[in-house]
Amino acid sequence: MYSSLVHFAAEGPIEETIKRVWASLWTLRAFTEREFHKIDHRAIATEIEFLATTDGVLKIMQARPWLD
């Protein structure tokens, strides 16, 4: 339902990737999915994880706390 992204240094500042992940909470698809499952839009949250890999790539992922 929400975006999980991989950030590459060549893409520029990491802040832009974080903004894209956060913005995915507010897409029509995400809104519709919450409506379907009767999830309060004001009660949602996101978690952004930073995972460094052996090849130096920083992965930015998003968790859905109500599904874990």
A tleap script that builds the chain and sets N, CA, C and O, in Angstrom:
source leaprc.protein.ff14SB
mol = sequence {
  NMET TYR SER SER LEU VAL HIE PHE ALA ALA
  GLU GLY PRO ILE GLU GLU THR ILE LYS ARG
  VAL TRP ALA SER LEU TRP THR LEU ARG ALA
  PHE THR GLU ARG GLU PHE HIE LYS ILE ASP
  HIE ARG ALA ILE ALA THR GLU ILE GLU PHE
  LEU ALA THR THR ASP GLY VAL LEU LYS ILE
  MET GLN ALA ARG PRO TRP LEU CASP
}
set mol.1.N position { 0.819 -1.186 0.000 }
set mol.1.CA position { 0.000 0.000 0.000 }
set mol.1.C position { 0.864 1.251 0.000 }
set mol.1.O position { 0.502 2.248 -0.625 }
set mol.2.N position { 1.988 1.218 0.682 }
set mol.2.CA position { 2.862 2.387 0.762 }
set mol.2.C position { 4.194 2.076 0.094 }
set mol.2.O position { 4.508 0.917 -0.178 }
set mol.3.N position { 4.959 3.101 -0.161 }
set mol.3.CA position { 6.218 2.940 -0.880 }
set mol.3.C position { 7.360 2.477 0.014 }
set mol.3.O position { 7.518 2.945 1.142 }
set mol.4.N position { 8.140 1.564 -0.505 }
set mol.4.CA position { 9.432 1.210 0.057 }
set mol.4.C position { 10.442 1.567 -1.017 }
set mol.4.O position { 10.327 1.105 -2.153 }
set mol.5.N position { 11.417 2.369 -0.681 }
set mol.5.CA position { 12.350 2.870 -1.681 }
set mol.5.C position { 13.785 2.555 -1.313 }
set mol.5.O position { 14.119 2.370 -0.143 }
set mol.6.N position { 14.619 2.497 -2.323 }
set mol.6.CA position { 16.060 2.376 -2.146 }
set mol.6.C position { 16.676 3.693 -2.570 }
set mol.6.O position { 16.377 4.202 -3.650 }
set mol.7.N position { 17.532 4.246 -1.732 }
set mol.7.CA position { 18.179 5.519 -2.042 }
set mol.7.C position { 19.606 5.268 -2.514 }
set mol.7.O position { 20.368 4.562 -1.853 }
set mol.8.N position { 19.959 5.836 -3.637 }
set mol.8.CA position { 21.323 5.785 -4.154 }
set mol.8.C position { 21.925 7.176 -4.020 }
set mol.8.O position { 21.248 8.172 -4.275 }
set mol.9.N position { 23.178 7.251 -3.625 }
set mol.9.CA position { 23.841 8.537 -3.420 }
set mol.9.C position { 23.746 9.429 -4.659 }
set mol.9.O position { 23.649 10.650 -4.541 }
set mol.10.N position { 23.773 8.823 -5.831 }
set mol.10.CA position { 23.717 9.593 -7.076 }
set mol.10.C position { 22.370 10.296 -7.269 }
set mol.10.O position { 22.254 11.195 -8.101 }
set mol.11.N position { 21.362 9.892 -6.507 }
set mol.11.CA position { 20.036 10.499 -6.633 }
set mol.11.C position { 19.942 11.849 -5.932 }
set mol.11.O position { 18.936 12.545 -6.069 }
set mol.12.N position { 20.964 12.223 -5.192 }
set mol.12.CA position { 20.938 13.497 -4.486 }
set mol.12.C position { 20.685 13.309 -3.006 }
set mol.12.O position { 20.938 12.236 -2.459 }
set mol.13.N position { 20.185 14.351 -2.355 }
set mol.13.CA position { 19.988 14.306 -0.904 }
set mol.13.C position { 18.985 13.222 -0.475 }
set mol.13.O position { 17.971 12.998 -1.137 }
set mol.14.N position { 19.285 12.573 0.623 }
set mol.14.CA position { 18.414 11.513 1.133 }
set mol.14.C position { 17.055 12.069 1.574 }
set mol.14.O position { 16.064 11.341 1.618 }
set mol.15.N position { 17.022 13.341 1.892 }
set mol.15.CA position { 15.772 13.954 2.340 }
set mol.15.C position { 14.661 13.817 1.312 }
set mol.15.O position { 13.495 13.646 1.668 }
set mol.16.N position { 15.022 13.892 0.036 }
set mol.16.CA position { 14.013 13.779 -1.018 }
set mol.16.C position { 13.384 12.386 -1.032 }
set mol.16.O position { 12.179 12.249 -1.240 }
set mol.17.N position { 14.190 11.367 -0.812 }
set mol.17.CA position { 13.663 10.002 -0.767 }
set mol.17.C position { 12.770 9.826 0.449 }
set mol.17.O position { 11.723 9.186 0.357 }
set mol.18.N position { 13.166 10.381 1.584 }
set mol.18.CA position { 12.346 10.311 2.791 }
set mol.18.C position { 11.007 11.002 2.556 }
set mol.18.O position { 9.967 10.496 2.977 }
set mol.19.N position { 11.021 12.139 1.895 }
set mol.19.CA position { 9.774 12.852 1.581 }
set mol.19.C position { 8.857 11.998 0.708 }
set mol.19.O position { 7.642 11.988 0.906 }
set mol.20.N position { 9.432 11.288 -0.250 }
set mol.20.CA position { 8.628 10.443 -1.135 }
set mol.20.C position { 7.980 9.298 -0.366 }
set mol.20.O position { 6.826 8.951 -0.617 }
set mol.21.N position { 8.726 8.712 0.572 }
set mol.21.CA position { 8.164 7.637 1.396 }
set mol.21.C position { 7.013 8.187 2.245 }
set mol.21.O position { 5.934 7.596 2.291 }
set mol.22.N position { 7.246 9.310 2.910 }
set mol.22.CA position { 6.215 9.912 3.752 }
set mol.22.C position { 4.993 10.297 2.917 }
set mol.22.O position { 3.858 10.095 3.348 }
set mol.23.N position { 5.221 10.845 1.737 }
set mol.23.CA position { 4.118 11.267 0.878 }
set mol.23.C position { 3.253 10.087 0.438 }
set mol.23.O position { 2.072 10.262 0.139 }
set mol.24.N position { 3.829 8.900 0.398 }
set mol.24.CA position { 3.055 7.738 -0.039 }
set mol.24.C position { 1.921 7.408 0.933 }
set mol.24.O position { 0.998 6.679 0.570 }
set mol.25.N position { 1.973 7.927 2.155 }
set mol.25.CA position { 0.864 7.746 3.097 }
set mol.25.C position { -0.406 8.437 2.619 }
set mol.25.O position { -1.510 8.072 3.022 }
set mol.26.N position { -0.242 9.430 1.762 }
set mol.26.CA position { -1.369 10.286 1.405 }
set mol.26.C position { -1.809 10.146 -0.051 }
set mol.26.O position { -2.496 11.022 -0.576 }
set mol.27.N position { -1.422 9.065 -0.698 }
set mol.27.CA position { -1.879 8.836 -2.070 }
set mol.27.C position { -3.338 8.382 -2.056 }
set mol.27.O position { -3.849 7.940 -1.027 }
set mol.28.N position { -3.991 8.493 -3.186 }
set mol.28.CA position { -5.375 8.036 -3.293 }
set mol.28.C position { -5.471 6.546 -2.968 }
set mol.28.O position { -6.410 6.103 -2.306 }
set mol.29.N position { -4.497 5.788 -3.439 }
set mol.29.CA position { -4.496 4.347 -3.176 }
set mol.29.C position { -4.444 4.059 -1.670 }
set mol.29.O position { -5.197 3.222 -1.172 }
set mol.30.N position { -3.561 4.749 -0.951 }
set mol.30.CA position { -3.427 4.544 0.493 }
set mol.30.C position { -4.707 4.970 1.213 }
set mol.30.O position { -5.190 4.278 2.109 }
set mol.31.N position { -5.240 6.109 0.810 }
set mol.31.CA position { -6.472 6.618 1.423 }
set mol.31.C position { -7.618 5.629 1.226 }
set mol.31.O position { -8.352 5.322 2.166 }
set mol.32.N position { -7.764 5.138 0.010 }
set mol.32.CA position { -8.833 4.196 -0.311 }
set mol.32.C position { -8.676 2.892 0.475 }
set mol.32.O position { -9.659 2.337 0.968 }
set mol.33.N position { -7.458 2.416 0.588 }
set mol.33.CA position { -7.193 1.182 1.335 }
set mol.33.C position { -7.557 1.348 2.814 }
set mol.33.O position { -8.151 0.453 3.414 }
set mol.34.N position { -7.200 2.495 3.396 }
set mol.34.CA position { -7.569 2.750 4.796 }
set mol.34.C position { -9.082 2.837 4.949 }
set mol.34.O position { -9.638 2.319 5.918 }
set mol.35.N position { -9.739 3.478 4.018 }
set mol.35.CA position { -11.199 3.554 4.058 }
set mol.35.C position { -11.813 2.159 4.041 }
set mol.35.O position { -12.722 1.865 4.817 }
set mol.36.N position { -11.318 1.309 3.161 }
set mol.36.CA position { -11.840 -0.050 3.020 }
set mol.36.C position { -11.704 -0.833 4.325 }
set mol.36.O position { -12.612 -1.570 4.713 }
set mol.37.N position { -10.566 -0.668 4.998 }
set mol.37.CA position { -10.304 -1.404 6.239 }
set mol.37.C position { -10.739 -0.637 7.493 }
set mol.37.O position { -10.485 -1.068 8.618 }
set mol.38.N position { -11.397 0.503 7.277 }
set mol.38.CA position { -11.900 1.343 8.374 }
set mol.38.C position { -10.795 1.757 9.351 }
set mol.38.O position { -10.974 1.704 10.568 }
set mol.39.N position { -9.664 2.165 8.802 }
set mol.39.CA position { -8.540 2.657 9.594 }
set mol.39.C position { -8.653 4.174 9.674 }
set mol.39.O position { -8.778 4.848 8.652 }
set mol.40.N position { -8.608 4.702 10.880 }
set mol.40.CA position { -8.705 6.140 11.100 }
set mol.40.C position { -7.494 6.842 10.475 }
set mol.40.O position { -6.354 6.546 10.834 }
set mol.41.N position { -7.732 7.749 9.563 }
set mol.41.CA position { -6.654 8.449 8.870 }
set mol.41.C position { -5.801 9.285 9.822 }
set mol.41.O position { -4.621 9.517 9.563 }
set mol.42.N position { -6.395 9.732 10.913 }
set mol.42.CA position { -5.645 10.546 11.879 }
set mol.42.C position { -4.777 9.697 12.793 }
set mol.42.O position { -3.913 10.231 13.489 }
set mol.43.N position { -4.986 8.390 12.806 }
set mol.43.CA position { -4.260 7.513 13.725 }
set mol.43.C position { -3.117 6.763 13.046 }
set mol.43.O position { -2.456 5.939 13.679 }
set mol.44.N position { -2.882 7.036 11.783 }
set mol.44.CA position { -1.842 6.280 11.079 }
set mol.44.C position { -0.454 6.818 11.413 }
set mol.44.O position { -0.292 7.955 11.856 }
set mol.45.N position { 0.524 5.977 11.189 }
set mol.45.CA position { 1.918 6.354 11.409 }
set mol.45.C position { 2.772 5.570 10.438 }
set mol.45.O position { 2.334 4.573 9.863 }
set mol.46.N position { 3.957 6.018 10.269 }
set mol.46.CA position { 4.900 5.282 9.434 }
set mol.46.C position { 6.227 5.201 10.156 }
set mol.46.O position { 6.562 6.046 10.986 }
set mol.47.N position { 6.955 4.190 9.828 }
set mol.47.CA position { 8.293 4.015 10.378 }
set mol.47.C position { 9.242 3.944 9.206 }
set mol.47.O position { 9.012 3.196 8.256 }
set mol.48.N position { 10.286 4.702 9.267 }
set mol.48.CA position { 11.270 4.667 8.195 }
set mol.48.C position { 12.519 3.977 8.731 }
set mol.48.O position { 13.088 4.392 9.741 }
set mol.49.N position { 12.931 2.933 8.050 }
set mol.49.CA position { 14.103 2.166 8.451 }
set mol.49.C position { 15.252 2.457 7.502 }
set mol.49.O position { 15.059 2.599 6.295 }
set mol.50.N position { 16.421 2.541 8.051 }
set mol.50.CA position { 17.621 2.744 7.256 }
set mol.50.C position { 18.462 1.481 7.357 }
set mol.50.O position { 18.893 1.101 8.445 }
set mol.51.N position { 18.691 0.840 6.237 }
set mol.51.CA position { 19.454 -0.396 6.207 }
set mol.51.C position { 20.641 -0.232 5.270 }
set mol.51.O position { 20.467 -0.054 4.064 }
set mol.52.N position { 21.836 -0.291 5.820 }
set mol.52.CA position { 23.032 -0.219 4.983 }
set mol.52.C position { 23.360 -1.625 4.499 }
set mol.52.O position { 23.336 -2.578 5.278 }
set mol.53.N position { 23.661 -1.748 3.232 }
set mol.53.CA position { 24.014 -3.045 2.670 }
set mol.53.C position { 25.521 -3.131 2.469 }
set mol.53.O position { 26.225 -2.127 2.576 }
set mol.54.N position { 26.011 -4.325 2.179 }
set mol.54.CA position { 27.449 -4.521 2.001 }
set mol.54.C position { 27.995 -3.772 0.787 }
set mol.54.O position { 29.187 -3.468 0.730 }
set mol.55.N position { 27.133 -3.475 -0.179 }
set mol.55.CA position { 27.602 -2.745 -1.359 }
set mol.55.C position { 27.454 -1.231 -1.191 }
set mol.55.O position { 27.635 -0.480 -2.149 }
set mol.56.N position { 27.126 -0.784 0.023 }
set mol.56.CA position { 27.062 0.641 0.306 }
set mol.56.C position { 25.747 1.317 -0.037 }
set mol.56.O position { 25.639 2.540 0.052 }
set mol.57.N position { 24.751 0.542 -0.427 }
set mol.57.CA position { 23.446 1.117 -0.752 }
set mol.57.C position { 22.653 1.278 0.537 }
set mol.57.O position { 22.631 0.375 1.373 }
set mol.58.N position { 22.014 2.406 0.696 }
set mol.58.CA position { 21.174 2.659 1.855 }
set mol.58.C position { 19.732 2.433 1.451 }
set mol.58.O position { 19.217 3.113 0.563 }
set mol.59.N position { 19.078 1.484 2.098 }
set mol.59.CA position { 17.691 1.179 1.769 }
set mol.59.C position { 16.782 1.894 2.756 }
set mol.59.O position { 17.021 1.880 3.964 }
set mol.60.N position { 15.746 2.515 2.230 }
set mol.60.CA position { 14.751 3.183 3.058 }
set mol.60.C position { 13.453 2.414 2.884 }
set mol.60.O position { 12.931 2.287 1.777 }
set mol.61.N position { 12.948 1.910 3.985 }
set mol.61.CA position { 11.748 1.098 3.913 }
set mol.61.C position { 10.710 1.620 4.884 }
set mol.61.O position { 11.022 2.350 5.825 }
set mol.62.N position { 9.502 1.245 4.644 }
set mol.62.CA position { 8.404 1.722 5.465 }
set mol.62.C position { 7.642 0.537 6.023 }
set mol.62.O position { 7.333 -0.410 5.300 }
set mol.63.N position { 7.340 0.594 7.306 }
set mol.63.CA position { 6.572 -0.463 7.951 }
set mol.63.C position { 5.144 0.022 8.183 }
set mol.63.O position { 4.880 1.222 8.253 }
set mol.64.N position { 4.246 -0.927 8.300 }
set mol.64.CA position { 2.862 -0.621 8.595 }
set mol.64.C position { 2.542 -1.210 9.972 }
set mol.64.O position { 2.224 -2.395 10.071 }
set mol.65.N position { 2.621 -0.400 11.036 }
set mol.65.CA position { 2.498 -0.907 12.403 }
set mol.65.C position { 1.218 -1.693 12.674 }
set mol.65.O position { 1.245 -2.636 13.466 }
set mol.66.N position { 0.093 -1.334 12.039 }
set mol.66.CA position { -1.155 -2.028 12.345 }
set mol.66.C position { -1.229 -3.393 11.689 }
set mol.66.O position { -2.137 -4.165 11.996 }
set mol.67.N position { -0.296 -3.717 10.787 }
set mol.67.CA position { -0.297 -5.031 10.150 }
set mol.67.C position { 0.788 -5.935 10.727 }
set mol.67.O position { 0.803 -7.131 10.434 }
set mol.68.N position { 1.685 -5.399 11.530 }
set mol.68.CA position { 2.793 -6.199 12.082 }
set mol.68.C position { 2.355 -6.993 13.292 }
set mol.68.O position { 3.159 -7.718 13.878 }
savepdb mol mol.pdb
quit
